Amino acid sequence: MEKMKKLIKKRWWMIAVFFVSIWTANGWQGTDYVQADATAYNYYILPSSSSTYLTQADIADMSLQVLCYAKNEIYARHGRLFSSSELQGYFNQQSWYRGSIAPSAFSSSVFNAYEIANIELLKNREFTLSASGYLLDQSGYSYQPIYNYVYGTQEFSDTYVFYGSDSRYIMQSEVNTMTLQEICYAKNEIYARHGRLFNSQELKDYFSTKSWYYGWISPSDFSDSVFNTYELANIKLLKDNEFARSASGYLLDQPGYNIYNVGSYGSQDSSYIFYDSNTRYLTSNDVKNLSLREICYARNEIYARRGRLFDSTELQNYFNQKTWYYGYISPSNFSGAVFNQYETANVQFLKDYEYMLDPRGYQLD
């Protein structure tokens, strides 16, 4: 309870600082013009370490790494540079940091009474937890514990990188908008759905935030035989894209990795491939980056708009996920006479393009 009170108090303080900084820097512009940059780190680990005496209770919940960083934050406030690449990399991310003084040229005489006492308190606590203190610049270090302390640990989430990657085919057009990190996480998410554990600390950190994840199968005991047709195809698509972007793929566990840089894609609906294929003529530019599967789906999307059911289980499953779809006309009772001029032309255009890409067309099911 006490920790929760402190976290709430800290968050209110950070909000206040954020708006005061906007006021003082630019004058008040109104909420329509205020944009918070998620990549700009504006907050301190210990905001009042230069103006109040900290107590043991204030730092009791701090990890070894957080203690070390908080201690060095007091130096960083005064523009000190760091020999440690780990510390230098962290403070370089902070918008308030202006490092200009080499370690050899830095003088502790700049510290006030609060800072001197707080450095000693943090140092003593750090070396009480570990006789050697926090070891900087170790392989695979991460800033995530610091982000969690400063911004609050993210609540458990039930979101996926790719919703439905176990029940539909992911489209190339969807992957085109993703970062390399997101593609890697989405690929491993398919494994995580089936309870696979991970050797990578980065993946462990990420999936541990997911309420749906329960890992119990070691990597050596895991079998790909659990994957269905969709999952196998989606793993291949994601893997191919990952290594097409970078010959070595996404490099896990690099120093400073951030698991919160990953968004969520492929909602249950995922909308249309061509939302306006019933109101305009499609062109070659519209389809040039689509896969054979997407061309086939786009053609059948025009039928689906009109309530057609499908003999293909693959197509029926795909359109059943769409909030706009209401299938009620059997294939034998459906008539193309319901199409307008745009739909008629686009069905033919997409069919011609599909069979130009492959004389057999896309092979459903």
C-alpha positions as CSV (number, residue, x, y, z in Angstrom):
1,M,0.0,0.0,0.0
2,E,2.8,2.4,0.9
3,K,4.6,1.7,-2.4
4,M,1.3,2.4,-4.3
5,K,0.9,5.7,-2.5
6,K,4.4,6.7,-3.4
7,L,3.9,5.7,-7.0
8,I,0.7,7.7,-7.3
9,K,2.4,10.7,-5.7
10,K,5.4,10.3,-8.0
11,R,3.2,10.2,-11.1
12,W,1.2,13.3,-10.0
13,W,4.6,15.1,-9.5
14,M,5.7,14.1,-13.0
15,I,2.5,15.3,-14.5
16,A,2.9,18.7,-12.7
17,V,6.5,19.0,-13.9
18,F,5.4,18.2,-17.5
19,F,2.8,21.0,-17.6
20,V,5.0,23.5,-15.9
21,S,7.8,22.8,-18.4
22,I,5.3,23.4,-21.2
23,W,4.2,26.7,-19.6
24,T,7.7,28.0,-19.0
25,A,9.2,26.9,-22.3
26,N,6.5,27.9,-24.7
27,G,3.7,29.7,-22.8
28,W,0.4,28.0,-22.4
29,Q,-0.9,27.0,-25.8
30,G,-4.0,24.9,-25.0
31,T,-4.3,21.2,-25.1
32,D,-4.8,21.1,-28.9
33,Y,-1.2,22.1,-29.3
34,V,0.5,20.1,-26.5
35,Q,2.0,16.8,-27.6
36,A,3.9,14.5,-25.3
37,D,6.8,12.8,-27.1
38,A,6.9,9.2,-25.9
39,T,10.6,9.0,-26.8
40,A,11.7,12.0,-24.8
41,Y,12.6,11.1,-21.2
42,N,12.0,14.1,-19.0
43,Y,11.8,12.7,-15.5
44,Y,14.3,12.0,-12.7
45,I,14.6,8.8,-10.8
46,L,14.7,10.9,-7.6
47,P,13.2,14.3,-8.5
48,S,13.9,15.8,-5.0
49,S,17.4,14.4,-4.4
50,S,18.9,17.9,-4.7
51,S,16.4,19.6,-2.4
52,T,15.4,17.2,0.4
53,Y,17.1,14.6,2.5
54,L,16.1,11.1,1.4
55,T,15.3,8.5,4.0
56,Q,15.8,4.7,4.0
57,A,12.1,4.3,3.5
58,D,12.3,6.4,0.3
59,I,14.7,4.0,-1.3
60,A,13.7,0.7,0.3
61,D,12.0,-0.5,-2.9
62,M,14.9,0.4,-5.2
63,S,16.8,-2.4,-6.9
64,L,20.6,-2.5,-7.1
65,Q,20.6,-1.0,-10.6
66,V,18.2,1.7,-9.7
67,L,20.2,2.7,-6.7
68,C,23.4,3.0,-8.8
69,Y,21.6,5.1,-11.4
70,A,19.9,7.3,-8.9
71,K,23.3,8.0,-7.2
72,N,24.9,8.9,-10.5
73,E,21.8,11.0,-11.4
74,I,23.0,13.5,-8.8
75,Y,26.3,13.8,-10.7
76,A,24.5,14.0,-14.0
77,R,22.4,16.9,-12.8
78,H,25.6,18.9,-12.6
79,G,26.7,18.0,-16.1
80,R,29.2,15.2,-15.4
81,L,30.2,12.9,-18.2
82,F,30.6,9.1,-17.4
83,S,33.3,6.6,-18.2
84,S,30.6,3.9,-18.2
85,S,28.9,3.6,-21.6
86,E,25.9,2.2,-19.8
87,L,25.4,5.3,-17.7
88,Q,26.4,7.7,-20.5
89,G,23.8,6.0,-22.8
90,Y,21.1,6.3,-20.2
91,F,21.7,9.9,-19.3
92,N,22.0,10.9,-23.0
93,Q,18.4,9.9,-23.3
94,Q,17.3,12.4,-20.7
95,S,16.1,15.7,-22.0
96,W,17.3,17.5,-18.9
97,Y,20.9,16.2,-19.2
98,R,23.7,18.4,-20.4
99,G,26.9,16.5,-20.0
100,S,30.0,18.6,-20.5
101,I,32.5,17.9,-17.6
102,A,34.9,15.0,-17.9
103,P,35.1,12.7,-14.8
104,S,38.7,13.8,-14.1
105,A,37.7,17.5,-14.2
106,F,34.5,17.1,-12.1
107,S,34.6,18.5,-8.5
108,S,32.2,17.3,-5.7
109,S,32.3,20.9,-4.4
110,V,29.3,21.6,-6.6
111,F,27.1,19.4,-4.4
112,N,24.9,21.0,-1.8
113,A,24.2,19.4,1.7
114,Y,21.2,17.5,0.4
115,E,23.1,16.0,-2.5
116,I,26.1,15.0,-0.4
117,A,23.9,13.2,2.2
118,N,21.8,11.5,-0.5
119,I,24.8,10.2,-2.4
120,E,26.1,8.7,0.8
121,L,22.7,7.2,1.6
122,L,22.3,5.7,-1.9
123,K,25.9,4.4,-1.9
124,N,25.5,2.7,1.4
125,R,22.3,1.0,0.4
126,E,23.8,-0.1,-2.9
127,F,26.8,-1.7,-1.3
128,T,24.7,-3.2,1.5
129,L,22.7,-5.1,-1.1
130,S,25.9,-6.2,-2.9
131,A,29.5,-6.0,-1.6
132,S,30.6,-5.1,-5.1
133,G,27.7,-2.7,-5.8
134,Y,26.0,-2.7,-9.2
135,L,28.4,-3.9,-11.9
136,L,28.1,-1.5,-14.8
137,D,28.6,-2.4,-18.5
138,Q,27.9,-6.1,-18.1
139,S,26.8,-7.9,-21.3
140,G,23.1,-7.7,-22.0
141,Y,22.3,-4.9,-19.5
142,S,18.9,-3.3,-19.9
143,Y,17.4,0.1,-19.0
144,Q,14.0,-1.5,-18.5
145,P,14.2,-1.8,-14.7
146,I,14.9,2.0,-14.6
147,Y,11.9,2.8,-16.9
148,N,9.7,0.6,-14.7
149,Y,10.7,2.5,-11.6
150,V,10.4,5.9,-13.1
151,Y,7.3,5.5,-15.2
152,G,5.7,2.7,-13.2
153,T,5.6,-0.9,-14.2
154,Q,3.2,-1.5,-17.0
155,E,0.0,-3.3,-16.0
156,F,-0.5,-6.8,-17.3
157,S,-1.9,-6.6,-20.8
158,D,-4.0,-8.9,-22.8
159,T,-3.0,-7.4,-26.1
160,Y,-1.0,-9.1,-28.8
161,V,1.4,-7.8,-31.4
162,F,-0.8,-9.6,-33.9
163,Y,-4.3,-10.4,-32.8
164,G,-5.5,-13.6,-34.5
165,S,-2.2,-14.8,-35.8
166,D,-3.4,-18.3,-34.8
167,S,-6.7,-18.0,-36.8
168,R,-6.0,-16.0,-40.0
169,Y,-3.2,-15.3,-42.4
170,I,-1.2,-12.1,-41.7
171,M,-1.0,-9.9,-44.8
172,Q,2.2,-8.6,-46.3
173,S,0.7,-5.1,-46.3
174,E,0.3,-5.3,-42.5
175,V,3.9,-6.4,-41.9
176,N,5.1,-3.5,-44.1
177,T,4.3,-1.0,-41.4
178,M,6.0,-2.9,-38.6
179,T,9.5,-2.3,-37.1
180,L,12.1,-5.1,-37.1
181,Q,11.6,-5.5,-33.3
182,E,7.9,-5.8,-33.7
183,I,8.2,-8.4,-36.4
184,C,10.6,-10.5,-34.2
185,Y,8.2,-10.2,-31.2
186,A,5.2,-11.1,-33.4
187,K,7.0,-14.2,-34.7
188,N,7.8,-15.3,-31.1
189,E,4.3,-14.5,-29.9
190,I,3.0,-17.4,-31.9
191,Y,5.4,-19.7,-29.9
192,A,4.4,-17.9,-26.7
193,R,0.7,-18.7,-27.3
194,H,1.6,-22.3,-27.0
195,G,3.5,-21.9,-23.7
196,R,7.0,-21.8,-25.0
197,L,9.7,-20.5,-22.6
198,F,12.5,-18.3,-24.0
199,N,16.3,-18.1,-23.5
200,S,16.2,-14.4,-24.4
201,Q,15.8,-12.1,-21.3
202,E,14.2,-9.5,-23.6
203,L,11.5,-11.9,-24.7
204,K,11.0,-13.1,-21.1
205,D,10.6,-9.5,-20.0
206,Y,8.1,-8.8,-22.8
207,F,5.9,-11.8,-22.5
208,S,5.9,-11.6,-18.7
209,T,3.7,-8.5,-19.1
210,K,1.0,-10.4,-20.9
211,S,-1.9,-11.8,-18.9
212,W,-2.5,-14.5,-21.5
213,Y,1.0,-15.9,-21.3
214,Y,1.9,-18.9,-19.3
215,G,5.2,-20.4,-20.3
216,W,6.0,-23.9,-19.2
217,I,7.7,-25.7,-22.2
218,S,11.5,-25.3,-22.4
219,P,12.9,-24.4,-25.9
220,S,14.5,-27.9,-26.1
221,D,11.2,-29.7,-25.5
222,F,9.0,-27.5,-27.7
223,S,7.7,-29.0,-30.9
224,D,6.4,-27.1,-34.0
225,S,3.8,-29.8,-34.5
226,V,1.5,-27.8,-32.3
227,F,1.2,-25.1,-34.9
228,N,-1.8,-25.0,-37.2
229,T,-1.8,-24.0,-40.9
230,Y,-2.2,-20.3,-40.1
231,E,0.5,-20.2,-37.5
232,L,3.0,-22.0,-39.8
233,A,2.4,-19.7,-42.7
234,N,2.5,-16.6,-40.4
235,I,5.8,-17.7,-38.8
236,K,7.3,-18.1,-42.2
237,L,6.0,-14.7,-43.4
238,L,7.3,-12.9,-40.4
239,K,10.6,-14.7,-40.4
240,D,11.1,-14.0,-44.1
241,N,10.4,-10.3,-43.5
242,E,12.6,-10.1,-40.5
243,F,15.6,-11.5,-42.3
244,A,14.8,-9.5,-45.5
245,R,15.1,-6.3,-43.5
246,S,18.3,-7.4,-41.8
247,A,20.6,-10.3,-42.7
248,S,21.0,-11.1,-39.0
249,G,17.4,-10.4,-38.1
250,Y,16.5,-8.5,-34.9
251,L,19.3,-8.8,-32.4
252,L,17.7,-9.6,-29.0
253,D,19.2,-8.6,-25.6
254,Q,21.1,-5.7,-26.9
255,P,22.0,-3.1,-24.2
256,G,19.3,-0.6,-23.6
257,Y,16.5,-2.6,-25.3
258,N,12.9,-1.3,-24.6
259,I,10.0,-3.8,-24.7
260,Y,7.5,-0.9,-24.7
261,N,8.5,0.1,-28.2
262,V,6.2,-2.6,-29.5
263,G,2.7,-1.8,-30.7
264,S,-0.3,-3.9,-31.4
265,Y,-1.3,-4.8,-35.0
266,G,-4.0,-6.8,-36.7
267,S,-7.1,-6.1,-34.6
268,Q,-9.9,-8.6,-34.8
269,D,-11.5,-6.6,-37.6
270,S,-8.4,-5.3,-39.5
271,S,-10.9,-3.4,-41.7
272,Y,-10.9,-3.7,-45.5
273,I,-8.1,-4.4,-47.9
274,F,-9.7,-1.9,-50.2
275,Y,-12.4,0.0,-48.2
276,D,-13.5,1.9,-51.4
277,S,-13.4,-0.9,-54.0
278,N,-17.2,-0.3,-54.4
279,T,-16.8,3.5,-55.2
280,R,-13.7,3.7,-57.5
281,Y,-11.7,1.8,-60.0
282,L,-8.6,0.1,-58.6
283,T,-5.3,0.7,-60.4
284,S,-2.0,-1.2,-60.8
285,N,-0.4,1.1,-58.2
286,D,-3.0,-0.1,-55.6
287,V,-2.1,-3.7,-56.0
288,K,1.6,-3.7,-56.9
289,N,2.8,-4.4,-53.3
290,L,0.1,-7.0,-52.4
291,S,0.8,-10.7,-52.2
292,L,-1.1,-13.3,-54.2
293,R,-3.2,-14.1,-51.2
294,E,-4.1,-10.5,-50.6
295,I,-5.2,-10.1,-54.2
296,C,-7.5,-13.1,-53.8
297,Y,-8.9,-11.8,-50.6
298,A,-9.4,-8.3,-52.0
299,R,-11.4,-9.8,-54.9
300,N,-13.6,-11.9,-52.6
301,E,-14.0,-8.9,-50.3
302,I,-16.2,-7.3,-52.9
303,Y,-18.5,-10.4,-52.7
304,A,-18.3,-10.3,-48.9
305,R,-19.6,-6.7,-48.8
306,R,-22.7,-8.0,-50.5
307,G,-23.3,-10.8,-47.9
308,R,-22.0,-13.8,-49.8
309,L,-21.1,-16.9,-48.0
310,F,-18.1,-18.9,-49.1
311,D,-17.4,-22.6,-49.8
312,S,-13.7,-22.0,-48.8
313,T,-13.2,-22.4,-45.0
314,E,-10.2,-20.1,-45.3
315,L,-12.2,-17.2,-46.8
316,Q,-15.2,-17.8,-44.5
317,N,-12.9,-17.7,-41.4
318,Y,-11.3,-14.5,-42.7
319,F,-14.5,-12.6,-43.3
320,N,-16.1,-13.9,-40.1
321,Q,-13.6,-11.8,-38.2
322,K,-14.8,-8.6,-39.9
323,T,-17.3,-6.5,-38.0
324,W,-18.7,-5.2,-41.2
325,Y,-19.4,-8.7,-42.6
326,Y,-22.8,-10.3,-42.5
327,G,-22.9,-13.4,-44.7
328,Y,-26.3,-14.8,-45.5
329,I,-26.4,-15.6,-49.3
330,S,-25.2,-19.1,-50.3
331,P,-22.7,-19.3,-53.2
332,S,-25.3,-21.0,-55.3
333,N,-27.9,-18.2,-54.8
334,F,-25.5,-15.3,-55.2
335,S,-25.7,-13.2,-58.3
336,G,-23.1,-10.8,-59.6
337,A,-26.0,-8.6,-60.8
338,V,-25.9,-6.9,-57.4
339,F,-22.5,-5.3,-58.3
340,N,-22.2,-1.7,-59.4
341,Q,-19.9,-0.7,-62.3
342,Y,-16.9,-0.2,-59.9
343,E,-17.3,-3.6,-58.3
344,T,-17.8,-5.4,-61.6
345,A,-14.7,-3.8,-63.0
346,N,-12.6,-4.4,-59.9
347,V,-13.6,-8.0,-59.6
348,Q,-12.3,-8.6,-63.1
349,F,-9.2,-6.4,-62.6
350,L,-8.2,-8.3,-59.4
351,K,-8.9,-11.7,-61.0
352,D,-6.8,-10.8,-64.1
353,Y,-4.0,-9.6,-61.8
354,E,-4.1,-12.7,-59.6
355,Y,-3.8,-15.0,-62.5
356,M,-1.1,-12.9,-64.1
357,L,1.0,-13.4,-60.9
358,D,0.3,-17.1,-60.9
359,P,-1.6,-19.0,-63.7
360,R,-3.2,-21.2,-61.0
361,G,-4.3,-18.2,-58.9
362,Y,-4.1,-18.3,-55.1
363,Q,-4.7,-21.8,-53.8
364,L,-7.3,-21.6,-51.1
365,D,-7.5,-24.0,-48.1
